[in-house]
Amino acid sequence: MQPLAFHISSLLARDHPQTADIAVSTLDEAFHLHKFILSARSPYFRQKLAAAPETTIWRLGSLPPQSFGIAIKYLYLGELPKDVGGGPGTGFTDSEILAGVDKISKHLEIPSLSQLILDGADKRLARQRRADEVEKGRDQLDLWFHENVLRHKVVTDTSKADDVKWDRDNGIFADVLLRADEDEDENGGELENGVTATFEQEAKPASNALGIPIGPESAASRSPSRTRRPRRSVLFPCHKAMLIRSEFFLTMFSSSFKEAQSTLHLQIISIDCSPTVLEIILTFLYTERADFPLDLAVDVLFAADLLFLEKVKAKAAVVISTLGNGTATAMPSLENPNDDEFLDIYEILRAAWLTRVQRLEEFAARYIAYRLEAYIDEPEFAEIVKESASRISARQEIDSIELLDDIRYYLSERFRLRFEDSGLEDVMDEEQAIAEAERESAQRNGVASGLPNWGSNGIEASPPEDEGIDMRPTEVASPSTAGEALMQTGEVRTLDGEIAGDEFTADAINYRILLGKIDKLLERLKLDA
């Protein structure tokens, strides 16, 4: 919330790129301001500008400039001065300036202004009122954004999007149009008989009483067509003063690019994202709010990266990574890692690489590590490992692969750390050594108990050929049926189907099995690391 207030107040700085569209003057001084902020924050300006949106100069009569300056700082979410600025050399006393503040607060219909000045001596109360006023200002901008920018967006065929003409003297004071095109696969809607429904918009959008085109409310034909509906585009009427919160737009509008030039009609700027994603980006720029579901998070991530919006990038990373913490909790099952239709871990990892978001790289590695048995044999996993290796410029044979390093780390966390924390690892190693000693003793003494003869490597040794007794173990269940076998027999089996003494032993064996599969994958890909 504070970054939004800081940006709004910074618009009053003289060295700021010129985005003002109205000059409000007192007897001695003129203030270059923004109509949409005045309209959103002051009921007085909202009524006056709605009646005359083309106004560029407004006179308020003989008021002390200091009084109006205080009112403007309030409207622009700035810090109110501790000293009202009266005294020798200013032409006004403190009492005259305070009287002017009281008068202008009533004139602009912002009664809380006078109270804020009176509460300035109490620091604690002043901080609380300041926070309340910033919250109130944010809510007013939020309401204005939804009732004006989003309400008056234009929906049209992509082929006609560049033909939309929007005058500069418009009722919502927009000075630029942002355009986003639908994805190709969003076009058309299939009917029950396989016919694609087409809803044809009028070529010219409908207009309201102020002459502002309103796209979504134009007439539509309900007759179905046997051709695919034309691709659609959405144009959002925006304000440069808010767009320059993005470094992308700040550079664009403060340079010699054609988008910064003044034209009769508003410039149309295409943004490489879907209309839904662009609406999310604009909501953040105008209101500091960024709420979106998981299925849009990757698209929002790319759009935020394009526009240099680090805070939105971070929010997208949080939305994706908080799907789960990298463990099995609230994540797709091992048997079907694609249970969540919105989570493509390979897509997320590639997006993390392209947008340089370390948090997502770590999330993807941990996600894969905690269900490596479901991914290790997939061709897609081998491909992503090759991509990770290729990201190292001038890679040498001894260089490690970052993705596999991370996976090994989280694999160790998955299988080993809980043993180390509980002290069970030493116990497990001791029990395994005792078991191996007993097996060796049994082999030397020729004991034939009917149980399988396990070697030190966990693989059954060949049974002795004596007295025709069948000493082979019962048929080993496949990994896919290991869970069912455990429920039926109480046996604990490893990933390769072997019987383990307990779950801790099985975990230790599974850990070695998965590490071995990683090594074999590297050998197959000829990526020694």
Secondary structure, DSSP 8 states (H G I E B T S, - for coil): -HHHHHHHHHTT-TTS-S---EEEE-SS-EEEE-HHHHHHH-HHHHHHHHH-TT--EEE--S--HHHHHHHHHHHTT----SS---BTTTTB-HHHHHHHHHHHHHHTT-THHHHHHHGGG-HHHHHHHHHHHHHHHHHHHHHHIIIIIITT-EEEEGGGGGG---BSS-TT---EEEEEE--GGGS-EE-TTS-EE---B-SS-EE-TT--EESTTS-B-----SS----EEEEEEE-HHHHTTSHHHHHHHTSSSGGGS--SB--EEE-SS-HHHHHHHHHHHHHS-----HHHHHHHHHHHHHTT-HHHHHHHHHHHHTT-SSSSTTS--SS-TT-STT--HHHHHHHHHHHT-HHHHHHHHHHHHTTHHHHTT-HHHHHHHHHHHHTSTT--TT---HHHHHHHHHHHHHHTHHHHHHTHHHHHHHHHHHHHHHHHHHHHHT---SS--B-TTSSB------TT----------GGGHHHHHHHH--EE-TTS-EESSHHHHHHHHHHHHHHHHHHHHHHHT---
